[in-house]
Amino acid sequence: MATALGFKNIPIFLKEVKTELGKVTWLSRKQTFRLTLIVIAASVVVAIFISSLDYLFTNLMRFFL
C-alpha cells in the first residue's frame, strides 16, 4: 500500500508542512504560560469536584448498605 502512495511525495509533503507552519500565529511565551496555568487550575477544580462526588457517593452507599 505504501508503494501505491509513493515515497516520492514525502519531500513535497514536508515542504508544504513547513510552509503551512510558517503561516501559524504562535502564542507568546507569556500567553502560553498563562493559558497553561488556567488549564492546570481548571483540571484541579474538576478533580476536586469529582473526588467530592466520589466521597459523597461512597459514604451514601455505606450508609444504605
Residue, then its C-alpha position, 0 to 999 in steps of 0.5 A: m500500500a505504501t508503494a501505491l502512495g509513493f515515497k516520492n511525495i514525502p519531500i513535497f509533503l514536508k515542504e508544504v508542512k513547513t510552509e503551512l507552519g510558517k503561516v501559524t500565529w504562535l502564542s507568546r511565551k507569556q500567553t502560553f504560560r498563562l493559558t497553561l496555568i488556567v488549564i492546570a487550575a481548571s483540571v484541579v477544580v474538576a478533580i476536586f469536584i469529582s473526588s467530592l462526588d466520589y466521597l459523597f457517593t461512597n459514604l451514601m452507599r455505606f450508609f444504605l448498605 
